């Protein structure tokens, strides 16, 4: 398996940390505002706070493939971070961090995964820059969709 580590930072103004938090935590709603999120299906309901919830997510960009994996919410620190585990076509972890910087909400996503699909691993030496471009594009779509949904301003 090939390893990938990405850090994405989003910055928004003219919205609240609570709205950003609730919108990102509501993973089932992502396809309604995040271009590239094709489908989200709840596999297992978690506790009342969401811990233990398992969702299957499918992503697609302009490239001729989709990626599906299950994401389990492992930890929450209200308005500060969400930590999840990915299994399936991608395996690893994702961490959302939230903080206020003056009037700006800073959202940082750390994605550390390995690919499990044979074709991705075989062609990784050649396609690694394409996979990064794809990740960055989908994350940009997420930022744009979040800003539009919350009527916020991208910084």
Rosetta blueprint (number, residue, H / E / L):
1 X L
2 X L
3 X E
4 X E
5 X E
6 X E
7 X E
8 X E
9 X E
10 X E
11 X E
12 X E
13 X E
14 X L
15 X L
16 X L
17 X H
18 X H
19 X H
20 X H
21 X H
22 X H
23 X H
24 X H
25 X H
26 X L
27 X H
28 X H
29 X H
30 X H
31 X H
32 X H
33 X H
34 X L
35 X L
36 X L
37 X E
38 X E
39 X E
40 X E
41 X E
42 X E
43 X E
44 X E
45 X L
46 X L
47 X L
48 X L
49 X L
50 X L
51 X L
52 X L
53 X L
54 X E
55 X E
56 X E
57 X E
58 X E
59 X E
60 X E
61 X L
62 X L
63 X L
64 X L
65 X L
66 X E
67 X E
68 X E
69 X E
70 X E
71 X E
72 X E
73 X E
74 X E
75 X E
76 X E
77 X E
78 X L
79 X L
80 X L
81 X E
82 X E
83 X E
84 X E
85 X E
86 X E
87 X E
88 X E
89 X L
90 X E
91 X E
92 X E
93 X E
94 X E
95 X E
96 X E
97 X E
98 X E
99 X E
100 X E
101 X E
102 X L
103 X L
104 X E
105 X E
106 X E
107 X E
108 X E
109 X E
110 X E
111 X E
112 X E
113 X E
114 X E
115 X E
116 X L
117 X L
118 X H
119 X H
120 X H
121 X H
122 X H
123 X H
124 X H
125 X H
126 X H
127 X H
128 X H
129 X H
130 X H
131 X H
132 X H
133 X H
134 X H
135 X H
136 X H
137 X H
138 X H
139 X H
140 X H
141 X H
142 X H
143 X H
144 X H
145 X H
146 X H
147 X H
148 X H
149 X H
150 X H
151 X L
152 X L
153 X E
154 X E
155 X L
